[in-house]
Amino acid sequence: MSCSRRRFLSMSAAACSCAALPAHAAPGASWRGIALGAPASLRLVGVTADEARPIFAAVEAELGRLEGIFSLYRPASMLSQLNRDGVLATPPPDFLTVLALSDHLHKTSQGAFDPTVQPIFDVTAQATNEGRQPSQEELDVARSKVGWAGVEFDTGQVSLRRDGAALTLNGIAQGYVTDRVADLLRSHDLSNVLVDMGELRAQGHAVDGRPWRAGIQAPSGEIATRVTLSDRALATSAPFGTQVGASGHIFDPSTGANPKALEVVSVTAPTAALADGLSTALSVLPPADHAAAMATFADCKIVYRA
């Protein structure tokens, strides 16, 4: 779970007793570190430095644990083991939860959401490193390894049934990690939480008592619209938001190409994992099919497309 664009991940949370106080009037503590391969910060309002220390430690531990499951860039992660060996024994509940949601999104998006596109990404990245575009033959071979039907999973093991198959969970796991961090902060009696880890998860409201607000960037870079969030998540996908050479980072599993119908699509949902997965699926699915895909998810909404 990493990307080449420059990112800064931020988290903020406030104790319930400080919800109506201005930030300068309440005690607070800050942490800076690395999360999902990018600089990150966490600001807690309404707790002392001593009270904050175990919370910061718990967040760091949880981020490390989840990267140990989902990261494509850690050779010892469970996802890396699965991609290398084709099988992963006794997958943890987090892994199974994300795979189950991926399966549901695959079925409801006419196959547009498909984590087995990783071989297409790999061949594109390799060609880029060699200063060229992948050949059609290379892309055809990569596409032959793609197909969600070749993934089997249960509590005993996860199996990739196609030779050379590999998964990327970057289109959903970042949202899942966001949810887990938000839930962890809530478990420490921090009732007003905003977690921005590429996807946003907002709970309660800001310290000044107003709803959390988020801006969505247009392809031009300007803020196209703003949304208020309370006990909601927001995710935005842009096929060319991160580039691999001349290619974008989101691929249509049916063609191996980058989808070009939309440059940006943003979705709000009850959880960041669902918002993340839906925005990824909708960036591949033709806009004419969006309404049918969204009909399954009554609590979710497309808030911006361009």
C-alpha positions in Angstrom: 0.0 0.0 0.0 2.0 2.8 -1.3 2.1 5.2 -4.2 4.5 7.5 -6.0 2.6 10.7 -5.6 3.5 12.9 -2.6 1.0 12.4 0.3 0.7 13.5 3.8 -1.7 11.5 6.0 -3.4 13.1 8.9 -5.6 12.1 11.8 -7.2 14.2 14.5 -9.5 13.2 17.4 -11.0 15.0 20.4 -12.4 13.7 23.7 -16.2 14.2 24.1 -15.7 16.7 26.9 -13.8 19.0 24.6 -16.2 19.0 21.7 -17.4 22.5 22.3 -14.1 24.1 23.3 -11.9 26.0 21.0 -8.7 24.0 20.2 -6.4 26.5 22.0 -8.4 26.1 25.2 -8.0 22.3 25.5 -5.0 20.1 26.3 -3.6 18.2 23.4 -0.7 16.1 22.0 0.7 15.4 18.6 2.5 12.5 16.9 4.4 12.4 13.6 5.5 9.2 11.9 5.1 7.1 8.8 1.9 5.3 7.8 1.3 3.4 4.5 4.6 4.6 3.2 4.0 8.3 3.7 4.5 10.9 6.4 1.6 11.0 8.8 0.5 13.0 11.8 -2.0 12.5 14.6 -3.4 15.4 16.7 -5.4 14.5 19.9 -7.4 17.3 21.6 -8.7 16.9 25.2 -6.0 14.5 26.4 -2.6 15.2 28.1 0.7 14.0 26.8 0.8 11.2 29.3 -2.7 10.1 28.3 -1.8 10.4 24.6 1.3 8.2 24.7 -0.4 4.8 24.8 -2.9 5.9 22.1 0.0 6.9 19.8 1.6 3.5 20.5 -1.6 1.7 19.8 -2.1 3.5 16.5 1.5 2.8 15.4 1.1 -0.9 16.3 -2.1 -1.2 14.4 -0.7 0.5 11.3 2.2 -1.9 11.4 0.0 -4.9 11.9 -2.2 -4.0 9.0 0.7 -3.2 6.6 2.0 -6.6 7.6 -1.2 -8.0 6.1 -2.0 -5.9 3.0 1.3 -4.2 1.8 2.5 -5.1 -1.6 5.9 -3.5 -0.8 6.8 -5.6 2.2 8.2 -8.9 1.1 7.1 -10.6 4.3 3.5 -9.3 4.3 0.7 -11.8 3.9 -0.4 -10.4 0.6 3.2 -10.6 -0.7 3.4 -14.2 0.5 0.1 -15.1 -1.3 1.3 -13.5 -4.5 4.6 -15.3 -4.3 3.4 -18.8 -3.3 -0.2 -18.8 -4.7 -1.6 -19.8 -1.3 -1.9 -18.4 2.2 -2.8 -20.6 5.1 -5.1 -19.5 7.9 -5.6 -15.9 6.7 -6.5 -13.5 9.6 -10.0 -12.1 9.9 -8.9 -8.7 8.4 -7.8 -10.4 5.2 -11.0 -12.4 4.9 -13.1 -9.3 5.5 -11.5 -7.4 2.7 -11.7 -10.3 0.4 -15.4 -10.8 1.1 -16.1 -7.1 0.4 -14.0 -7.4 -2.7 -16.1 -10.3 -3.8 -19.3 -8.4 -3.3 -18.0 -5.4 -5.1 -16.8 -7.6 -8.0 -20.3 -9.1 -8.4 -22.2 -5.8 -8.1 -19.9 -3.9 -10.5 -20.1 -6.3 -13.4 -16.5 -7.3 -12.7 -15.1 -3.8 -12.9 -13.7 -4.2 -9.3 -11.1 -6.9 -9.7 -8.0 -7.1 -7.4 -6.4 -9.7 -9.7 -5.3 -6.9 -12.1 -1.9 -6.8 -10.4 -0.1 -8.7 -13.2 -1.1 -5.9 -15.6 0.3 -3.3 -13.2 3.5 -5.4 -12.8 4.2 -5.7 -16.6 3.4 -2.0 -17.0 5.8 -1.0 -14.2 8.6 -3.3 -15.6 8.3 -1.8 -19.0 8.3 1.7 -17.6 11.5 0.9 -15.6 13.0 -0.1 -19.0 12.0 3.1 -20.6 9.3 1.7 -22.9 5.7 0.9 -23.1 4.6 -2.8 -22.6 4.0 -4.7 -25.8 0.6 -6.0 -26.8 1.9 -9.5 -26.3 3.1 -8.7 -22.8 -0.3 -7.2 -21.9 -2.1 -10.3 -23.4 0.0 -12.6 -21.2 -0.7 -10.5 -18.1 -4.5 -10.4 -18.9 -4.5 -14.2 -19.1 -3.6 -14.2 -15.4 -6.5 -11.9 -14.4 -9.8 -13.2 -13.2 -11.5 -13.0 -9.8 -13.0 -16.5 -10.4 -9.6 -17.9 -9.9 -9.5 -16.7 -6.3 -10.7 -19.0 -3.5 -10.8 -18.2 0.1 -12.1 -19.4 3.4 -10.9 -19.5 7.0 -8.5 -22.3 6.1 -6.6 -20.6 3.2 -6.6 -18.2 0.3 -5.7 -19.7 -3.1 -4.8 -18.2 -6.4 -5.8 -20.9 -9.0 -4.3 -19.3 -12.1 -0.6 -19.6 -12.8 1.1 -16.2 -12.2 -1.9 -14.7 -10.6 -1.4 -11.9 -8.1 -3.7 -9.6 -6.1 -3.5 -5.9 -5.3 -5.8 -4.7 -2.6 -4.8 -1.0 -3.0 -8.3 -0.1 -4.2 -9.9 -1.1 -0.9 -7.3 -1.9 1.8 -6.4 1.8 2.3 -10.0 2.5 3.2 -10.1 -0.6 5.5 -7.0 0.7 7.3 -8.7 4.1 7.7 -11.7 2.4 9.3 -9.6 0.4 11.7 -7.7 3.5 12.9 -10.9 5.4 13.3 -12.4 2.6 15.3 -9.3 2.3 17.4 -9.4 6.0 18.3 -13.1 5.7 19.2 -12.2 2.8 21.5 -10.0 5.2 23.5 -13.1 7.4 24.2 -12.2 9.9 21.4 -15.7 10.6 20.1 -14.9 13.1 17.4 -12.5 11.7 14.9 -11.3 12.6 11.4 -8.8 10.1 9.7 -7.3 11.0 6.3 -5.2 8.2 5.0 -5.9 8.8 1.3 -9.6 8.1 2.1 -11.5 10.0 4.8 -13.4 8.7 7.7 -15.2 11.2 9.9 -17.0 10.5 13.2 -18.8 13.0 15.4 -17.7 16.6 14.5 -14.8 19.0 14.7 -13.7 20.6 17.9 -15.6 23.7 17.2 -18.9 21.7 17.1 -19.3 22.0 13.3 -19.5 19.1 11.0 -16.2 17.9 9.4 -15.8 19.3 5.9 -13.8 18.0 3.0 -13.0 19.4 -0.4 -12.9 17.4 -3.6 -10.4 18.4 -6.2 -11.4 18.7 -9.9 -8.9 17.4 -12.5 -7.6 21.0 -12.8 -6.5 20.9 -9.2 -9.1 23.4 -8.0 -11.7 22.5 -5.3 -14.8 21.4 -7.3 -17.1 20.9 -4.4 -17.2 20.5 -0.6 -19.0 17.9 1.4 -19.9 17.7 5.1 -19.2 14.4 6.9 -20.4 13.0 10.1 -20.2 9.2 10.8 -19.4 8.9 7.1 -16.5 8.2 4.8 -15.3 9.8 1.5 -13.1 8.2 -1.1 -11.9 9.6 -4.5 -10.4 7.6 -7.3 -8.6 9.0 -10.3 -7.2 6.5 -12.8 -4.3 8.9 -13.6 -3.9 10.3 -10.1 -0.8 8.2 -9.8 1.1 7.4 -12.9 3.3 4.4 -13.9 5.2 6.0 -16.8 2.6 7.2 -19.2 0.0 4.8 -17.7 -2.4 5.4 -14.9 -2.6 3.1 -11.8 -6.1 1.8 -12.3 -6.7 -0.9 -14.9 -9.8 -2.2 -16.6 -9.6 -6.0 -16.0 -11.4 -6.8 -19.2 -9.0 -4.8 -21.5 -5.8 -4.2 -19.5 -6.1 -0.5 -20.4 -6.6 2.5 -18.2 -10.3 3.6 -18.1 -10.7 7.0 -19.8 -14.4 7.8 -19.3 -13.8 9.7 -16.1 -10.9 11.5 -14.6 -12.2 11.6 -11.0 -15.1 9.9 -9.1 -15.9 10.5 -5.4 -18.2 8.4 -3.2 -19.5 8.8 0.3 -20.4 5.7 2.3 -20.8 4.5 5.9 -17.2 3.0 5.9 -14.0 4.1 4.2 -13.4 0.5 2.9 -16.8 0.6 1.0 -16.2 4.1 -0.3 -12.7 3.2 -1.4 -13.9 0.0 -3.2 -16.9 1.7 -4.9 -14.9 4.7 -6.1 -12.3 2.3 -7.6 -15.1 0.2 -9.3 -16.9 3.3 -10.6 -13.7 4.7 -12.2 -13.6 1.5 -14.3 -17.3 1.0 -14.9 -18.9 3.2 -17.7 -20.9 6.1 -16.2 -24.1 4.7 -17.8 -23.8 1.7 -15.5 -23.1 3.6 -12.3 -26.8 3.8 -11.2 -27.2 0.1 -11.4 -24.1 -0.6 -9.4 -25.0 1.9 -6.7 -28.5 0.6 -6.4 -27.2 -2.3 -4.2 -25.7 0.2 -1.7 -28.5 2.4 -0.4 -26.4 4.3 2.1 -23.8 5.3 -0.5 -23.7 8.2 -2.9 -21.7 9.5 -5.8 -20.9 13.1 -4.8 -18.6 14.1 -7.7 -17.7 12.9 -11.2 -15.6 14.5 -13.9 
